[in-house]
């Protein structure tokens, strides 16, 4: 017997019978003069048993399988839409963005020197008015101090509803002042459930202001909307 290696083009030896014919997968190979015909499978197709059902072995790709997949896809789509809508309303509640209807007015400034530290501090006071048709709570303000070239020097955050008398303010440390003005509830719960058209006070203190300080700005950072 001749040896051959995997990949040889001709696996036949020299005694190859000329009467033998090559075959192709998928085609019948009839000898010349053979009266036998190819097997006709049409009979089996026409007479297929009607009650023959696919096996339930996890490989069923019938109509019921596709129906289940379709229902799952629809369910997940509806669930995703509901999650997006819920996230949108939660985001709008806690971070209302530019659609604010809160008015800041009566702004006043005063530079004072603390008795605790030899530095000049700037205090800004004013009032906040809820112009929405619903109550709001925990209003937080972003306060910025700018130079003459409109460069931000300091950024501070305080909660509305907190106020310190100027005489007391001069005797307090910077840490104590910041803690007081960052009371989320406000004085006497004034920053909780602020009714429409009901003004409350606010205050911010910039410590040891630079000599080139020129302007300031106060904007609403965020608030909680109360639904009833």
N, C-alpha and C positions, 0 to 999 in steps of 0.2 A: 504494500500500500504506500502510495506517495504521500509525503508530508506536505502540508500547506500552511501558510501563515495567514492570520487575520488581515484582510486588506488586499489579498491577491485578486486580480481581476478574473482569472480563469481557474475555477475549482475542478474542472474536469480533467481526467487524464487522457492520454493519447488513445485509449481504447474507447473513446466516446462513441456511442451508437448514433449514426446519422439519422436513424428512424425516430429517435426521441426528439420531442419538441419542447422548446422552452414554454413556460407558462407565466401568466400574469395574475396576480392576486385579484380576485373579483370576476375573472372570466373562466368559463368552463373550458376544459381541455379535452376535445374529442379526437379520438384516433380516426384516420381516414377509413371510410367504409363502415364505421360504427353507426348502426341504425338507432342507437339510443339517443333520446333527446334530453335536453337540460331539464332539470327538475323545476316544475312550475309551482311557485309558491302562491299564486293568485287564489288557488282553491282554499288554502288555509286562511288567507286574508278575508275571503268572502264568508267563510264559515267559522269565523272567530267566535268563541264563546262569549256571549253578552255579559254574563255575570262575572267575567274575569276582572278582578279589581287589582290595582297596584298594591304592592306590599307596603305595609306601614313600618318601614325600617329606617325612617328618617331621610330617605332619598326620594320621597314622593314629590313630584313636581306637577301634580294635577291642579285642577281648577280650585279646589278647596285650599290648597297651599298658597296660591297666589291671592286668594281672597283674604286669608289671614294676614298676609304681608301687607296688603293694601290697607286693611283696617288699622294695623299697627302704624303705618306711615301717616295716615290721617290723624290718628290719636296723638302722635308725637308732634305733628305740625300744629295742631290746636293747642297742645300743652306749651309749645315754644312761643306761640303768639300771646297766650295768656301771661307767660313769664315776662315777655318783653313789655307788655302793657303795664303790668304790676311794677316792674322796675322803673318805668318811665314816671309813674305817679309818685313813687317813693322818692325818686330823684328830684322831681319838681317840688315835693313837699319840703325836703331838707335843703335843697339847693335851688331856689327859685330863679337864680340867674338875673337877667336884666328886666324881667317882667315884675319889677317891684312897684308897689304902690304905697311906699313909705316916704313921708316927707320929713326932711331935717330943716329946722329953722331956728332962729334966735341964737345964732352962733356968736360967741364972744371969746376973746383971747386975753390972757394976762401972763406976764412974765414975773416970776417971784423967786426969791432966794431962800432955799431951805435952811433952817437952823441946825439941821443935822449934818449936812454936807455943804461946803462952800461952792456951790454951783448954781447957775441960772437954769430954772426949769420953766417950761411953757405949759400952761394949762388951757385947754379948750373946753368950753361948756356949751350946751345947747339943748334943744328939745326934739323929740321924735314923735311923729304923728302917724298913726295907722290909718291909711286912706282906703284900705280894702273893705270888703263887705263882710269879712269874717274875722274872728279874733286871731291873734298871733302870739307866739311866745318865744322866749330865749333869743331875742334879737342881738346879733353880734355885729360889731362895727370894725371896719378896717380903717386905720388912721395912719396917714403918711405925712412926713415932713420933708420939704423940698428945699434945695439950694436956690440961689439966684439964677442958676442955669437950668433949673427945673430937673435936677438930678435928685433921686430919692435918697435921703440921708438916713431916715429911720422909718420903720413900719411897725406899728403896734396894733394889737387887737384887744378890744374891751367889750363888755356886755352893757347894754343899755339899762337904765334904771338905777345906776349907782352914782352917788354924789357925795363929795366931801367938802365940808366948809373950809374956806381958805385959811382960817386961823389954825384949824386942826391939821391942815395939809402941811403947813410949814414945820410942824413938829414930828411928822411921820417919816420913817425911813422909806427908801425907794421900794424895797421889797414889800413893806406893809401897804404902800399905796397900790402897787400892782395887784396884790392879793385882794384888796378891797374892790377895785374896779373890774376884776374878773369874776365877781360873784354872778354866777349864771342866773340866779333867781331875781337879782336886783334888790334894792332896799324895800323891805316890807312886801316882798313878792311882786314888786311893780313891773318886773319883766316876765310875768306869768299871765297868760290870757289877757293880752292888751286889747281892749275893745276898740272898734272903729271910732275914729275921731276923738280918741282919748290920748292926750299928750303925756309923755314921761320924760324925765331929765336923763342926760348922759354926760359923762366927763372923760377926758383923756389927758394924761400928763406925759410930756416929753422931757426926759431928764437930761441935764447938762447939754443944752442945745448949743450947736456950733455957731460961731459968729456970722457965718454966711447963710444961716437959715433965713428963708424968705417967705415961703408959702406952705400951706398944708391942705390936705383933703380928707374928708370923712365920707365913707360909703358903707352901705349895708352889705356885710359879708354873707350872712344867711340868717334864716329864722325858721321857726316851726309854724306850720299852718294848722289851725285847729278846726276840724270839721264837726259839725253838730247836726 
